[in-house]
Amino acid sequence: MSITTTLSEQRAASLRGACPDGVHLPGDAAYDAARLPWNVALDQRPAAVATPRTVAEVQEVIRRAVAAGLRVAPQSTGHNAGPLVAQGLDDVVVLRTSAMTGVRIDPQRRVARVEGGALWLHATESAGDHGLAALHGSSPDVGIAGYSLGGGIGWYARKLGLATNSLLAVELVTADGEHVRADATQNPELFWALRGGGGSFGVVTALEFRLYDIASAYAGMLVWDVAQAEPALRRWVDWSAGAPDEVTTAFRVLNLPPLPDIPAPLRGRSVVVIDGAVLAADHEAQAVLADLRSLTPEIDTFGRVPARSLVRLHMDPEGPTPAVSDSAMLGSLPDAGVDAFLSEVGPGSSSTLLLAELRQLGGAVGRDHEGGGALKRLDGAFVAFAAAIAATPEMAAQGEQDAHRLTKALSPWANGRSYLNFAENPVDPRSGYEERTWLQLKGIRSAVDPHGTFVGNHRIPRLVENQRVTD
């Protein structure tokens, strides 16, 4: 154990009592369980883990951490923890908001208020009770706070934009231990930064966001054997270019293990899946999907479904999962790009990837959101994402290699930008923003966190960084 770690652990001892039964230090019986992020392949070993239940406890943890010379990393579920772990956590308190999960729906105003650790499943179920929908993601157990502060691409994105720009207010504890509200009138500069700038500005204790009058959608999936990957992908790419804003889809090649919780028709197979949702009447949605359906998928589940069901449409793994991944933003995907994608994951490939995915962008995602925050849009045609299960070190090494091979093969069509919510490996965070936005984010970080207390997954640095060599 290094001297630095020993000193940090000694300092972290002053956090005991900040929240009853909610502070865990190395050597404590509950430390190893408390420190695990959602991606359990990551060895996250902070100086302490704190799990407060109230705003007052969050404030106390931050004040004690600052007094002890420690930094604070906000975390709810620990999705996208790879870039955080890579920064080094010897002097960091991971502050888990996972015990703060309250959800309140105001159906008249069509507004949801959620606590900082709430998951998307909590909000979609509650909103669905009132015939309303949120701009949720593709997984039910992703934390709302991290997803929303980093952007948020969901099944309504091409029609309604990024989730971050439907935020109405964020409440957070800042580096001086104060609890503040940021919205259009209170702390508007901070509110702007939080909408896309990530977790470098404080610990979020609550969010308020707009809900939409969506009780149902025409949604589902089309499935082919992997042998049909080439015609399916070429058709989908061509179709995407002219698709109306009302439809948002994803294309995936899945190599599914023979596990009992996977539906029998897909179990142990390599398949191609196009899934998504259409915000239109049934006859209009059927016309939108006609070109894809003409390829005669072996499974076609598209139909009118409750909006609340879409949170599980994508079949993302739920619960702690060991995984490795890589991603890239693509400006286009011409025929040569399709060839490159298929050469890595198509029929006959030896890829160990669980999934190789292309998310459809464009529409409202690609246009500036009026009154939006730091991330008003995403510039690109598709986001590529590749992931593999990393149950053993050997699987992790091979999966990481295969994920990087795919993004490298697609690099001629990458536009140099990153969608940081999908960047689960360390990247230069400035690749997520325009240069002017990046400078503004640095300035706001400097104002609200002048001593570099907070450690975000994708860190926004301060304008002057000589006050602390680690920030």
VMD Tcl script that draws the C-alpha trace (Angstrom):
set ca {
  {0.00 0.00 0.00}
  {1.43 3.38 -0.98}
  {2.09 6.22 1.48}
  {-0.39 8.37 -0.48}
  {-3.13 5.79 -0.07}
  {-2.35 5.35 3.64}
  {-2.58 9.10 4.29}
  {-5.79 9.37 2.29}
  {-7.35 6.54 4.24}
  {-6.38 8.24 7.49}
  {-8.02 11.43 6.30}
  {-11.10 9.53 5.14}
  {-11.64 8.25 8.68}
  {-12.97 11.71 9.53}
  {-16.00 10.94 7.35}
  {-17.31 8.35 9.80}
  {-20.57 9.58 11.23}
  {-21.33 11.86 8.28}
  {-24.17 9.53 7.38}
  {-25.18 6.72 9.75}
  {-24.00 3.31 8.55}
  {-23.23 4.88 5.18}
  {-19.46 5.44 5.16}
  {-17.19 2.55 4.19}
  {-13.39 2.63 4.31}
  {-10.88 0.08 3.01}
  {-10.82 -2.82 5.43}
  {-14.45 -2.38 6.48}
  {-16.63 -5.42 5.99}
  {-18.96 -3.60 3.58}
  {-16.29 -1.71 1.62}
  {-15.85 -4.19 -1.22}
  {-19.58 -4.39 -1.92}
  {-20.06 -0.62 -1.61}
  {-17.22 0.29 -3.98}
  {-18.45 -1.80 -6.93}
  {-19.70 0.17 -9.93}
  {-22.32 -1.23 -12.31}
  {-19.50 -2.52 -14.51}
  {-17.95 -4.95 -12.05}
  {-14.99 -5.54 -14.36}
  {-13.63 -2.22 -13.08}
  {-11.51 -2.23 -9.93}
  {-12.82 0.93 -8.29}
  {-10.88 1.48 -5.03}
  {-11.54 4.93 -3.56}
  {-10.34 6.26 -0.23}
  {-13.93 5.91 1.00}
  {-17.47 5.23 -0.20}
  {-20.31 7.27 1.28}
  {-23.99 6.48 0.75}
  {-26.05 9.35 2.14}
  {-29.84 9.24 2.32}
  {-30.62 12.94 2.65}
  {-29.44 16.29 1.35}
  {-28.08 17.12 4.80}
  {-25.97 13.97 4.76}
  {-24.64 14.80 1.29}
  {-23.63 18.21 2.59}
  {-21.90 16.72 5.62}
  {-19.93 14.23 3.52}
  {-18.72 16.98 1.18}
  {-17.77 19.33 4.01}
  {-15.81 16.65 5.83}
  {-14.12 15.49 2.61}
  {-13.00 19.05 1.79}
  {-11.73 19.58 5.33}
  {-9.72 16.35 5.05}
  {-8.19 17.37 1.71}
  {-10.09 14.71 -0.25}
  {-11.94 14.99 -3.54}
  {-15.48 13.78 -4.21}
  {-16.78 11.71 -7.14}
  {-20.58 11.73 -7.50}
  {-21.97 8.35 -8.54}
  {-25.40 6.76 -8.59}
  {-25.18 3.40 -10.37}
  {-21.60 3.50 -11.60}
  {-22.39 3.19 -15.29}
  {-19.58 4.73 -17.35}
  {-17.15 4.46 -14.43}
  {-14.13 3.51 -16.58}
  {-12.90 7.08 -17.16}
  {-13.34 7.82 -13.45}
  {-11.29 4.81 -12.34}
  {-8.55 5.74 -14.81}
  {-8.09 9.13 -13.11}
  {-6.99 7.50 -9.85}
  {-9.11 7.34 -6.71}
  {-6.54 7.23 -3.90}
  {-7.70 10.59 -2.55}
  {-11.33 10.37 -3.68}
  {-14.55 9.75 -1.79}
  {-17.08 8.07 -4.07}
  {-20.40 9.56 -3.01}
  {-23.14 7.11 -4.01}
  {-26.62 8.61 -4.28}
  {-28.17 5.18 -4.79}
  {-30.22 5.45 -1.57}
  {-31.94 8.62 -2.82}
  {-34.54 7.26 -5.24}
  {-37.74 9.22 -4.68}
  {-39.94 10.06 -7.68}
  {-42.85 12.49 -7.81}
  {-45.01 13.13 -10.89}
  {-47.04 16.29 -11.44}
  {-49.46 15.19 -14.20}
  {-51.04 18.63 -14.58}
  {-47.72 20.36 -15.25}
  {-46.28 17.24 -16.93}
  {-43.17 17.43 -14.81}
  {-41.23 14.74 -12.96}
  {-39.13 15.43 -9.89}
  {-36.67 12.68 -9.01}
  {-33.96 12.34 -6.40}
  {-30.33 12.07 -7.43}
  {-30.12 8.27 -7.30}
  {-33.37 7.42 -9.08}
  {-33.24 4.95 -11.97}
  {-35.12 5.26 -15.22}
  {-37.37 2.35 -14.30}
  {-38.59 4.32 -11.28}
  {-39.59 7.30 -13.41}
  {-41.04 5.51 -16.44}
  {-43.37 3.42 -14.30}
  {-44.61 6.42 -12.35}
  {-45.04 8.60 -15.45}
  {-46.80 5.77 -17.27}
  {-49.44 5.69 -14.55}
  {-50.53 9.09 -15.87}
  {-50.19 8.36 -19.60}
  {-46.94 10.31 -19.77}
  {-43.42 9.48 -20.94}
  {-39.92 10.77 -20.22}
  {-36.96 10.91 -22.59}
  {-35.48 7.82 -20.97}
  {-32.65 5.69 -22.25}
  {-32.52 2.10 -23.45}
  {-31.84 0.52 -20.06}
  {-34.11 0.53 -17.00}
  {-31.32 0.51 -14.42}
  {-29.33 3.50 -15.64}
  {-29.27 6.43 -13.21}
  {-31.33 9.39 -14.39}
  {-28.83 11.98 -13.15}
  {-25.73 10.77 -15.00}
  {-27.69 10.01 -18.16}
  {-29.36 13.43 -18.19}
  {-26.28 15.48 -17.34}
  {-24.36 13.78 -20.16}
  {-26.92 14.08 -22.95}
  {-29.40 11.22 -23.17}
  {-30.40 9.43 -26.40}
  {-33.71 7.62 -26.16}
  {-36.43 6.23 -28.39}
  {-38.00 9.66 -28.92}
  {-34.72 11.51 -29.49}
  {-35.03 12.28 -33.21}
  {-38.41 13.89 -32.55}
  {-37.85 15.53 -29.15}
  {-34.07 15.87 -28.86}
  {-31.57 14.98 -26.16}
  {-32.94 14.36 -22.68}
  {-30.58 16.93 -21.17}
  {-32.48 19.72 -22.91}
  {-35.76 18.65 -21.29}
  {-34.32 19.31 -17.84}
  {-36.16 22.08 -16.04}
  {-34.10 22.28 -12.86}
  {-31.21 20.61 -11.06}
  {-30.61 20.74 -7.32}
  {-27.09 19.99 -6.14}
  {-24.61 20.40 -3.34}
  {-21.61 22.48 -4.36}
  {-18.03 22.35 -3.14}
  {-18.69 24.71 -0.23}
  {-21.41 22.39 1.05}
  {-24.27 24.64 -0.02}
  {-27.46 23.19 -1.50}
  {-28.47 25.22 -4.56}
  {-31.06 25.12 -7.30}
  {-30.13 25.77 -10.91}
  {-32.84 26.55 -13.44}
  {-33.70 29.17 -16.05}
  {-33.83 31.96 -13.46}
  {-31.71 30.74 -10.53}
  {-28.02 30.13 -11.27}
  {-28.71 30.06 -15.02}
  {-25.04 29.74 -16.00}
  {-24.67 26.66 -13.83}
  {-27.93 25.29 -15.23}
  {-26.56 25.72 -18.73}
  {-23.37 23.83 -17.82}
  {-25.19 20.96 -16.11}
  {-27.24 20.25 -19.22}
  {-24.59 18.24 -21.01}
  {-21.49 19.14 -19.01}
  {-21.56 16.07 -16.77}
  {-20.74 15.59 -13.11}
  {-17.86 18.00 -12.51}
  {-19.96 20.72 -10.84}
  {-21.43 19.15 -7.72}
  {-23.49 16.28 -6.32}
  {-26.98 16.20 -7.80}
  {-29.69 15.62 -5.19}
  {-32.76 16.16 -7.41}
  {-33.77 16.85 -10.99}
  {-36.94 18.14 -12.56}
  {-37.66 17.38 -16.18}
  {-40.39 17.69 -18.74}
  {-42.72 14.78 -19.44}
  {-44.54 14.24 -22.72}
  {-48.07 13.26 -23.53}
  {-47.08 9.86 -24.90}
  {-49.14 6.97 -23.60}
  {-48.15 4.54 -26.35}
  {-45.87 4.24 -29.35}
  {-45.55 2.02 -32.39}
  {-42.44 0.16 -31.30}
  {-40.68 -3.17 -31.45}
  {-37.92 -5.04 -33.24}
  {-37.13 -6.76 -36.51}
  {-34.82 -9.79 -36.31}
  {-32.88 -11.70 -38.96}
  {-30.22 -14.36 -38.77}
  {-26.72 -12.90 -38.98}
  {-26.47 -14.36 -42.48}
  {-28.73 -11.47 -43.54}
  {-26.54 -8.80 -41.96}
  {-25.36 -7.27 -45.24}
  {-28.73 -6.62 -46.92}
  {-30.25 -5.55 -43.61}
  {-27.50 -3.06 -42.82}
  {-27.35 -1.59 -46.33}
  {-31.11 -1.15 -46.37}
  {-31.16 0.40 -42.89}
  {-28.38 2.89 -43.65}
  {-30.10 4.01 -46.87}
  {-33.47 4.15 -45.13}
  {-32.07 6.17 -42.22}
  {-31.01 9.00 -44.50}
  {-34.61 9.81 -45.40}
  {-36.43 8.63 -42.29}
  {-38.77 11.17 -40.68}
  {-38.01 12.66 -37.29}
  {-40.84 10.63 -35.78}
  {-38.77 7.44 -35.87}
  {-35.65 6.57 -33.83}
  {-33.95 3.20 -34.32}
  {-30.79 1.21 -33.68}
  {-29.06 -1.51 -35.71}
  {-27.24 -4.29 -33.87}
  {-25.40 -7.51 -34.48}
  {-25.87 -9.64 -31.36}
  {-23.91 -12.75 -30.42}
  {-26.21 -14.10 -27.74}
  {-25.10 -16.69 -25.19}
  {-27.22 -19.80 -24.48}
  {-28.67 -18.44 -21.24}
  {-32.17 -19.27 -20.00}
  {-33.22 -15.63 -19.55}
  {-32.75 -14.99 -23.29}
  {-35.90 -15.72 -25.34}
  {-35.75 -19.19 -26.88}
  {-35.86 -18.03 -30.54}
  {-32.68 -15.98 -29.95}
  {-30.82 -18.09 -27.41}
  {-27.28 -19.01 -28.42}
  {-27.58 -17.36 -31.84}
  {-25.94 -14.57 -33.82}
  {-28.66 -12.29 -35.10}
  {-29.30 -8.87 -36.59}
  {-31.79 -6.63 -34.79}
  {-33.33 -3.31 -35.79}
  {-35.37 -1.89 -32.94}
  {-36.95 1.44 -32.21}
  {-40.11 3.48 -31.94}
  {-42.30 5.59 -34.20}
  {-44.29 8.51 -32.75}
  {-47.11 8.36 -35.29}
  {-50.45 6.74 -35.94}
  {-50.31 3.05 -36.80}
  {-50.87 3.46 -40.52}
  {-48.18 6.15 -40.73}
  {-45.74 4.04 -38.72}
  {-46.38 1.04 -40.95}
  {-45.55 3.16 -44.00}
  {-42.33 4.38 -42.34}
  {-41.19 0.81 -41.65}
  {-42.31 -0.73 -44.95}
  {-38.86 -0.71 -46.60}
  {-37.32 -2.52 -43.64}
  {-40.12 -5.03 -43.36}
  {-39.81 -5.87 -47.06}
  {-36.64 -7.78 -46.13}
  {-38.94 -10.34 -44.44}
  {-37.50 -10.55 -40.92}
  {-38.05 -13.85 -39.13}
  {-39.32 -11.94 -36.07}
  {-41.34 -8.72 -36.27}
  {-42.71 -7.37 -32.98}
  {-43.47 -3.81 -34.10}
  {-46.91 -2.69 -32.99}
  {-48.77 -0.38 -30.66}
  {-47.35 -0.80 -27.13}
  {-47.51 1.17 -23.85}
  {-44.80 3.80 -23.70}
  {-43.70 2.51 -20.30}
  {-42.60 -0.77 -21.92}
  {-39.98 0.92 -24.11}
  {-37.48 1.15 -21.26}
  {-36.81 -2.58 -21.78}
  {-37.21 -2.72 -25.56}
  {-33.46 -2.82 -26.19}
  {-32.89 -5.82 -23.89}
  {-29.86 -4.18 -22.29}
  {-28.29 -6.25 -19.48}
  {-29.70 -5.34 -16.08}
  {-27.84 -5.53 -12.82}
  {-24.08 -5.41 -12.26}
  {-22.29 -6.74 -15.34}
  {-18.60 -7.18 -16.24}
  {-18.05 -5.55 -19.62}
  {-15.55 -3.88 -21.93}
  {-16.54 -1.53 -24.72}
  {-15.60 1.19 -27.20}
  {-17.50 3.81 -29.18}
  {-17.18 6.31 -32.00}
  {-19.24 9.09 -33.55}
  {-19.68 8.65 -37.29}
  {-20.28 11.52 -39.66}
  {-21.51 9.11 -42.32}
  {-21.50 5.43 -43.25}
  {-21.02 4.93 -46.99}
  {-20.81 1.54 -48.67}
  {-17.14 1.21 -47.70}
  {-18.10 1.85 -44.08}
  {-20.77 -0.84 -44.23}
  {-18.14 -3.21 -45.61}
  {-15.80 -2.33 -42.75}
  {-18.51 -2.91 -40.13}
  {-19.47 -6.28 -41.61}
  {-15.87 -7.41 -41.97}
  {-15.48 -7.14 -38.19}
  {-18.82 -8.46 -36.93}
  {-20.73 -9.89 -39.88}
  {-21.16 -13.51 -41.01}
  {-18.00 -15.56 -40.62}
  {-16.26 -13.14 -38.27}
  {-14.64 -14.43 -35.11}
  {-15.74 -11.46 -33.01}
  {-16.41 -12.08 -29.32}
  {-18.54 -8.95 -29.03}
  {-21.89 -9.39 -27.37}
  {-23.14 -6.48 -29.45}
  {-22.01 -4.19 -32.23}
  {-24.44 -1.32 -32.47}
  {-25.21 1.73 -34.56}
  {-27.58 4.31 -33.07}
  {-29.49 6.46 -35.53}
  {-28.93 10.19 -35.01}
  {-30.17 13.17 -37.00}
  {-33.55 14.82 -36.69}
  {-33.96 16.86 -33.51}
  {-30.75 15.31 -32.11}
  {-28.76 17.08 -34.82}
  {-30.40 20.51 -34.45}
  {-29.72 23.15 -31.81}
  {-32.33 22.96 -29.07}
  {-33.71 26.44 -28.44}
  {-32.77 27.47 -24.93}
  {-30.72 24.30 -24.55}
  {-27.66 23.74 -22.42}
  {-24.03 22.94 -23.07}
  {-24.94 19.97 -25.27}
  {-27.65 21.25 -27.60}
  {-27.17 18.61 -30.28}
  {-24.97 15.75 -31.50}
  {-23.15 16.24 -34.78}
  {-23.15 12.94 -36.61}
  {-25.20 10.40 -38.49}
  {-24.63 7.45 -36.15}
  {-23.00 6.53 -32.86}
  {-21.18 3.20 -32.99}
  {-20.93 1.19 -29.78}
  {-19.31 -2.20 -29.23}
  {-19.38 -4.24 -26.02}
  {-18.29 -7.66 -24.80}
  {-18.82 -9.56 -21.59}
  {-15.66 -9.62 -19.46}
  {-16.32 -12.47 -17.06}
  {-12.63 -13.47 -17.01}
  {-9.40 -11.57 -17.68}
  {-9.01 -13.50 -20.94}
  {-12.52 -12.57 -22.07}
  {-11.88 -8.96 -21.12}
  {-8.66 -8.78 -23.13}
  {-10.19 -10.36 -26.22}
  {-13.39 -8.34 -25.96}
  {-11.49 -5.10 -25.59}
  {-9.39 -5.97 -28.63}
  {-12.47 -6.76 -30.70}
  {-14.25 -3.56 -29.63}
  {-11.23 -1.43 -30.55}
  {-10.88 -3.26 -33.85}
  {-14.42 -2.32 -34.79}
  {-14.03 1.37 -33.97}
  {-10.66 1.43 -35.72}
  {-12.24 -0.11 -38.83}
  {-14.88 2.65 -38.75}
  {-12.37 5.44 -38.06}
  {-12.28 6.76 -41.66}
  {-15.89 7.88 -41.14}
  {-15.52 9.11 -37.56}
  {-15.92 12.88 -37.20}
  {-13.62 13.37 -34.21}
  {-16.44 14.03 -31.77}
  {-17.46 11.85 -28.83}
  {-20.79 11.12 -27.24}
  {-19.43 10.97 -23.72}
  {-22.29 8.91 -22.26}
  {-21.12 6.06 -24.50}
  {-17.39 6.71 -23.97}
  {-16.66 4.14 -21.27}
  {-12.90 4.39 -21.77}
  {-10.78 7.51 -21.11}
  {-11.09 10.03 -23.94}
  {-10.32 13.72 -24.21}
  {-13.55 15.26 -22.85}
  {-13.21 18.28 -25.09}
  {-14.13 15.98 -28.00}
  {-17.69 16.11 -26.68}
  {-18.07 19.85 -27.21}
  {-17.50 22.77 -29.51}
  {-14.46 24.85 -28.55}
  {-16.50 27.84 -27.33}
  {-18.66 25.54 -25.19}
  {-15.56 23.87 -23.77}
  {-14.11 27.21 -22.66}
  {-17.42 28.22 -21.07}
  {-17.63 24.94 -19.19}
  {-14.11 25.41 -17.85}
  {-14.97 28.92 -16.69}
  {-18.12 27.80 -14.89}
  {-16.28 24.88 -13.28}
  {-13.66 27.34 -12.04}
  {-16.34 29.54 -10.51}
  {-18.36 26.85 -8.71}
  {-15.50 24.48 -7.81}
  {-12.38 26.66 -7.59}
  {-10.29 24.09 -5.71}
  {-11.13 21.04 -7.84}
  {-13.22 19.18 -5.27}
  {-15.33 17.19 -7.71}
  {-14.21 14.42 -10.01}
  {-16.54 13.71 -12.93}
  {-16.31 10.65 -15.15}
  {-15.33 12.92 -18.02}
  {-13.67 15.75 -16.13}
  {-14.20 19.37 -17.07}
  {-10.94 21.05 -15.96}
  {-10.69 24.46 -14.37}
  {-9.20 27.41 -16.25}
  {-6.22 27.53 -13.85}
  {-5.10 24.13 -12.64}
  {-2.06 24.82 -10.49}
  {-4.00 24.72 -7.22}
  {-4.09 20.92 -7.23}
  {-1.83 18.81 -9.40}
  {-4.42 16.03 -9.67}
  {-7.13 18.28 -11.17}
}
mol new
graphics top color blue
foreach p $ca { graphics top sphere $p radius 0.5 }
foreach p [lrange $ca 0 end-1] q [lrange $ca 1 end] { graphics top cylinder $p $q radius 0.2 }
display resetview
